[in-house]
Amino acid sequence: MANNENHKLWGGRFEASLEKWVEEFGASITFDQKMAEFDLKGSIAHVTMLGQTGIIPKEDAQAIKAGLEELLEEYKAGQLEFDVSNEDIHMNMESLLTAKIGPVAGKLHTARSRNDQVATDMHLYLKAKLAEVIEKLANLRSVLVKLAEEHTYTIMPGYTHLQHAQPISFGHHLMAYYNMFTRDSERFEFNVKHADISPLGAAALAGTTFPIDRELTTELMGFAKPYSNSLDAVSDRDFILEFLSNSSILMMHMSRICEEIINWCSNEFKFVTLSDTFSTGSSIMPQKKNPDMAELIRGKSGRVYGNLIGLLTVMKSLPLAYNKDLQEDKEGMFDTAETITVAIDILAGMLETMTVNDAHMAESTEKDFSNATELADYLAAKGLPFREAHEIVGKLVLECTKAGYYLQDVPFERYQEISNLIEEDIYVTLQSKTAVERRNSLGGTGFDQVKWQVAQAKQDLT
Ligand code: ARG
């Protein structure tokens, strides 16, 4: 199959061509075309600079710029076709430009390499994605805050070890997730700092002999600053690793709330009912309504973690500067960006449309011992050392368990036998609502504390 006519843009020093299947192995156009728009925008900035600095004649720069702008329009209209024999998005664009404006297109690549070009494209792509992710997270966070406000007074069992521990406000539970997603958002905001640097002008690895103006291209592309070291500029993928790592933590958080939602809509819990619009049925069991979307988000955390480990492994031990290994940085980044942006919206939609069975949630705290701490605290507040109070209540719980009733069912006479510190008000103290209301320590589940958290969050979101 090999022949000695090589039409590649880099074909000069070659006598024979790659065979088709080898060419396909090396090509990235099937996936890096996702950066087409950014590739064109980067080229427009580069050629503008080449013209302004006089590195190429102004008229040539103008002709190239006009051609690139046309390509951008055609791309947006879905009219561009890419060819695997042009390897990647950069050479495809150059070849489309040559077809459009002729050999002057060949001046575009002056003082530039695909190494700084690809890094530039990825910085631009990720910057745009980060803005989208942060916006979507803000929406998810406001959905949580709204739901938390509605359910400030909804009582649910708080769990440790998945056992009823102490009654809490459902709003409080939701605000815990609000906090996780707020930290996620902050991590992505920090990620912007490292994505917002321009590698353009680093050329292949060492900079260039041409009098380029990197400040100008940096400004034209809207980056905060240029990389200060050309080797670092072409081989840094930390901004992507940060994105994958931040996304992994985000997916972990989403998988936690999804796991809870999956539990909550089971027959055992019946705490929430998902809207039909976010549920699916079974092909065999007519009664089924499954929380598939929550399960999928939980499941998709696997691919996002995989993408992180994948790129960490690509980067490990990679010598400076560019190596073709770096082409493996893209698919995981695209896949992660696409996965998390949809997952955030699905989760927000699912939460917004689900029905909370608040009466049932509250009821499930009535037939349990989640008020045992209330009794121990009651005695301790009256001066009994907490350890002794704990022991007394523990014994009483055992007694109740054997007799088949709960602390709120213990007759008053029995309470008085146990301790003369116990008065009639014990029955109100043992109610779930009282238990929640009284946990008014800063950040606790007390209604006033939940209201305070909600108010703070609303302020943060504006
Ligand atoms: N498609 C390549 C990549 O994604 C572009 C850079 C190619 N550079 C090179 N020296 N072969 O990494």
Boltz pocket constraint, residues with backbone or C-beta under 6 A from the ligand:
constraints:
  - pocket:
      binder: B
      contacts: [[A, 26], [A, 28], [A, 32], [A, 87], [A, 88], [A, 89], [A, 114], [A, 115], [A, 118], [A, 322], [A, 323], [A, 324], [A, 326], [A, 327], [A, 328]]
      max_distance: 6.0
